[in-house]
């Protein structure tokens, strides 16, 4: 049973991110784990995060929806969690897939404001209204409540509008345009940009593209985990967020940066690309190459290069007119206009994430698929 629970926690981990470009909502993990009415289990359970992530996926009708989880440090030693759950949260913190803060205060709302994201919460956040007046905006606070087919999200204010594609606030855009360094041994911000730091090697492995937004303390960019002032280490590489849409359903989002081109295909080699094979029909698998198209970003321009056997299509402005479809042959490169859609096979498309604000009609794959329901409840008690 412990093995099955661990499998679910691993599946949940794959949906966690502190990457500003990919996150679709912000949560306070210490709040989510105590939603006992979602499963009728013990006072605190990490598996409830999976239930809430599933609810978000159904709400936006999109597969593989990532969330940005903020974790108050006290949760790492919370006795209401099992020892295995506490170990997992510590690992997530060390790996940087969740953000740990000494005290929660309004950090969840700060992240949501800077990144333009909704918050999954049952609190109305009235005490922060003076600092964060947008908490009264429709659809910005969404509460997970029990539903007939599993938890559903309802708006604390408004009528349950689907969250818009994330747009950072003007201040958020300014902060996210820079690379930040922390003088501590920091997973999120490296070694502070000091080449002589004993943690300089760690800094090289910390991607500046996916750095979380700094906290602001008296207007000063600060490390949310260590409370230390961050050093401005220069401009952040530009990014574009793309979506894979197959049969009208958004299956996955991914980031292309000036530092890191991305190959999309049936099963790209090297482990750094976007694999589509699990969503393809047999005919599509035969047509789409292991590595089919390479996306790159240079001087603010996004390009697609065909690296396939059978060619890649470009649909200008997303046109469905086959007469307007442009075919790229092997190694041919085309700069993509904002509304261009890349077609690997019929109904297998890649485009900028802003083109598809909702994922279409779908029943997203559940992160809780491996959970043995009643058996887990027995184990937890």
N, C-alpha and C positions, 0 to 999 in steps of 0.2 A: 504493500500500500504506500509506503514512504517513497518507493521508486516512482509510482504513478503520480503522486503529489509533486515530486521533483520534476517530472516531465511537464506538468502544467506550469510550474514556475519558470522553467526554461522557455516555454512557449510565450509566457507573459513577458519575459526579459526581451524577447525579440521585438516586442511592441513598445519598448521604452526608449526614449531618446532625449538628449538635451541639445540636439541640433536645432537651432532656430528655424532653419529652412524646412524641416520635416514635421515638426510637432503640430498636432491638430487640436490639442486641448491641453489644459494644465490641471493637475490634481494635487491635493494634499494627501499623501499616502497615509498619514496617521489618521485622517478622517475616513477615508475609503475603507480601511481594514475593519472598521467598527460598524459597518452597515449590516448588523446581524439579521435584519428583516429580509435581506436578499436571499439568505440560504437557511435561516433557522439554526445556525451553528453556534460556535463558541463566541466569546466576547470580541475577539480580534482574529482575523484570518486574512492572510495574504491573497488567498484565492479570490477574494471579493474584488480585487483589482482586475482580475481577468473578467469577471462578470460585468464590471463597469466599462472596460475596454470593448467587450462584445456589444454592449448597449450603444456605445459611440459608433461602432462600425455599422450597426443597423440604422442609427439615426442619420448618418451621412451616406448610407448605401455604398460603402467603399471597403475593399479588402485591406488588410494589413495597416490599419490606422494606428499611427504612433502617438503616444501621449508623453508629456513632460511632467515627471513626478518630482515634487519637492518633498524632502524627508526631514522633519525635525530630528536632531541628533538623538533625542530621548527614545525614539522608536527603535534604535539599534540595540537597546537593552530592555525593551518592553517585555515584561514577564507574561503578558497575555498572548504573545506570539510564541510558537514553538522554538526550540533551540535551532532547528533547521531553518525556519523562516528568518530568524535573526541573523544567522550566518549568510543566508542568501541576500538579505538587504545590505549587509556589510560588503559583500562581494559586488553588488550593484553599485554601491557608493565608490568602492575602490576602482571599479572599471569605468566610472563616469557616466553610467547610463541613467542614474538618478542624481539629483542635486541635494546635498546634505547641508543643512543650515543649523547653527546653534539654537536659534529661536525662530519660530515660524513668522511671527508678526504678520506683515502683509506681503511677504515675498511671493506667494502664489499670485496675488493680484498684480504685483509689480511685473512679474514675468508675463502675465497675460496682457497687461497694458503695453509693455515694450514690444511684444511680438504680435499683438492684435488677435489673440486667441480667446476662445471661450473658456470658462472655468467649470469643471464638473464638481459641484458642491451642493450641499443642502442648506448652507447658511446664506443669509441675505447680505452679509458683510456690511450691515448698517454702520458699524463703528468705524469703518474706513471710508464712508461716503464722502466726507470732506476732502480726503486725499484722492479718492478714486471715484469721482461722480459717475463714471461710465457704468458702474455696477447696476445702475437703474436702466441701462439700455436693454431693449428686448433681445433675448437670445444669448446674452453674454454669460449669464449664470444658468447652468443646466443641472438639474438634480436627478440622480439615478434612484428610481423607485420601483418596487416590485410590479411586474406585469404578467400577463397570461403566458407569454412565450419567453419569459426571462425579463430582467430589468429593462426599463425604458427610461429615456431622458425626457424630462418635462422642464419647461422654462420657469424659472423663479419670477421672471418679469417678461411679459409678452405672451405669445402664443406658440412657443416652441419652434421658432424659426431655425432652419439649418444654419450652423455657423458658416460665415463667408470664408473664402480662401484667405488665409492669414495675411495681413498687411501690418508690418511693424509701425508703431507710432513714429512721428518725426524724430523724437529723442531716441527711440529704439533704432531707427535707421542710422542715426549718427553713431551710436555705440557699436552697432553691428558692422560699421564700415572700417573698424579698427581691430587690430590684433592686440590682445591684452596679456600681460605676463604677471604672475604672482610670485613674490619673493619666497613663498613657502614651497614645499614639495607638493605641487598641486596637479591633480589629474586634469582639471578643466583648463587651467591657464598656464601650465608649464612652470618654468623656473624664473619667470620675470624678464626673459629676454637677455639675461646676462650670460655671455659666452663662457665666462670663467666659473659659472655656478656649478657645484657638484651635481646638479640636476639638469645640466644642459642636454645630456643625452635623452632624458625623459621629454624635454621640451621638443626635441626633434620628432618624437613619436606622437605628439599631441597635435591634432589637426587644427590649424587656426580657422579653417572653414566652418567647423562644427562647434566652435566655442559657444557656450551659453552666454546670455547677456549678463554683464556685470550688475551687481547691486549698486544702488546709489545711496550713499550716506553723506548727508549734508552736501549733496550735489557732486560728490567725488566718486568715480568708479572704484568699486571695492569688491574683493573676492567674497562671495556670499558664504563660503565655507569657513574661511580663516579670518575674515574681518580685516584683512590687510589691504592697503591701498594698491591698486593695480598700476602697472607701468604700461604706457602706450608704446607698443613695439612696432608700430607702423600700420600701413593700410592692409586690410583683409582682402584676400583674393575674391574676385567677383564670382558669383554663383548663378545658376539657373536651376529651378526646380521643374522636373519633367514628370509626367504621369504615363504609365502604361495602361491603355484602355483596350480590352479584349471583349468582343461581342457586346459592346456598349457598357461594360462594367469597368470601372477603375480598379485595377488590381494592385498597383504599387506605385509609389512615388520614389524618385531618386534625385540626387544632386549632381550636377556637372559643374566643375569649377575650373578656373584658369590653370590650376595646378594639377587637376586630375580629370582627364577624359574618361568616358565610360562606354564600354561595349555592351550592347544589348543583343541577345540572341537566344537560341534554344537552350544552350548550356555553355556560356563563355568559359574559356580556359583561364586558369590563374586565380579564380575565386573572387576577383574584384569587379566583375560585371553584373549585369541584371539578367537573371535566368527566367525564361518564359515557359520552359517545357511543361511545367506542372499544370498550366492553364490551356494548353494547345490541343486542338483536335489532331487526329492521326495525320490528316492531309496537311495541316499547318506544320506539324513536326517534320514532315518529309521535305517541305519547301524551305522552311526557315533554317538557316545555317547555325551551327553552334555559336559562332560569333557573326552577327549579321550586319549591324550598323554601329558605327563609332561616332559618339557625340563629343564635341570639343567646344571650348569657349576661349576666344581670343579677342582682345580689344573690345569687349562688350558684344561681340557677335557670336551667335550659336551656329555651329555647322554640323552637318551630318555627312559621314563618309561611308559609302557602301564597302563592306569587307566580306560580302557573301558570295555564294555561288550563283544564285538566281536573280540578284538585283534587288533594289529597294525603290519604293515609290514615294514621291512627294506629292501631297495634295495641297496646292496653294490655297491659303485661307480656309483650309478644311473642306474644300469643294468635293461634293460627291460625283461630280461630272467626270467620267473617265476620260473625256477628251482633254481635260485640263491636267490630268495626272502626268507628272514628270517621272521618268525612270532614271535612276542612277545605276550605272554599271560599275564593275569592280574597280575600287580605289577612287571612284569619282566623288568629288566633294561639292556640297551646295550649302551656301549660307541660308539659314532659315529665317523667314519673316515671322513676326510675332504670332500670327495665326496659322502658320503652316503646320501640317500634320504629316508625320512620317509613317508610311504604311509598309510593314514587313510582309503581310499577307492579308487577304480579305478579312476585315474586321479586327485586325491586329495592329493597333495604332500607338504611336508615341507623340506627345506634344507637350507644350508648356502646361503646367498644372492649372494655370488660371483659365484655360480653355474649358475645363470641366469642373464646375463648382460642386456638382453632386455626382456620385459614382454610378448613377443609373439604378434600375430596379434589380436588387440582388439580395441574397441571404448570405452575408459574408461568412467565411470560414471562422469558426469559433476557436479562440485560444483555450477554451475549456473543453475541447473535444475529447481530450484524454482523461477528463475528470470522472472518476467512478461514483458520482453523485451521492447516493445514500451511503455507500461504503465509506466515502470520504467523511461524511458527517459523523459516522460511528467512530472512525479513527480520530477525528478532531476532538471528540468529547472524551 
